[in-house]
């Protein structure tokens, strides 16, 4: 009975450890989305076309709010 109990406890500890690690790291999709938002903010207005630069500059606050809301600074 004791070896079975030890195996169950070890399995529970192992699964708890793996679950806690996976919840701390963002998913690849979230990382990609955050990288896209950050890139859009960094390169906003970096075009010689004035109209396009104005459009990008007006979209930047929305991108910043989305970036903050999604907790991309983690």
C-alpha positions in Angstrom: 0.0 0.0 0.0 2.8 2.4 0.8 4.5 2.3 -2.6 1.3 3.0 -4.4 0.7 6.0 -2.0 4.2 7.3 -2.7 3.6 7.0 -6.5 0.3 8.9 -6.3 2.0 11.7 -4.2 4.9 11.9 -6.6 2.5 12.1 -9.6 0.5 14.9 -7.9 3.6 16.9 -7.0 5.0 16.5 -10.6 1.7 17.6 -12.2 1.4 20.5 -9.8 5.0 21.6 -10.6 4.4 21.3 -14.4 1.1 23.2 -14.2 2.6 26.1 -12.2 5.4 26.5 -14.7 3.1 26.5 -17.7 0.9 29.2 -16.2 3.8 31.5 -15.6 5.0 31.6 -19.2 2.9 33.3 -21.9 1.7 31.3 -24.8 3.4 31.6 -28.1 0.3 33.2 -29.6 0.2 35.9 -26.9 4.0 36.6 -27.3 3.5 37.0 -31.0 0.5 39.3 -30.5 2.5 41.4 -28.0 5.5 41.6 -30.3 3.3 42.8 -33.1 1.8 45.5 -30.9 5.2 46.6 -29.7 6.6 46.7 -33.2 3.6 48.8 -34.4 4.1 51.3 -31.6 7.9 51.5 -32.2 7.6 52.0 -35.9 4.5 54.2 -35.8 4.9 57.2 -38.1 8.2 56.1 -39.6 7.1 56.6 -43.2 7.7 59.5 -45.6 4.0 59.5 -46.6 2.5 62.2 -44.3 -1.0 60.9 -44.5 0.1 57.4 -43.6 2.2 58.8 -40.7 -0.7 60.7 -39.3 -3.0 57.6 -39.5 -0.3 55.6 -37.6 0.2 58.3 -35.0 -3.6 58.4 -34.3 -3.7 54.6 -33.9 -0.8 54.6 -31.4 -2.8 55.4 -28.2 -5.2 52.5 -29.0 -2.3 50.2 -29.5 -0.7 51.3 -26.2 -3.9 50.7 -24.3 -4.3 47.2 -25.9 -0.6 46.5 -25.0 -1.2 47.5 -21.4 -4.5 45.6 -21.2 -3.0 42.4 -22.4 -0.2 42.6 -19.8 2.5 42.4 -22.4 5.2 43.8 -20.1 5.4 40.6 -18.1 
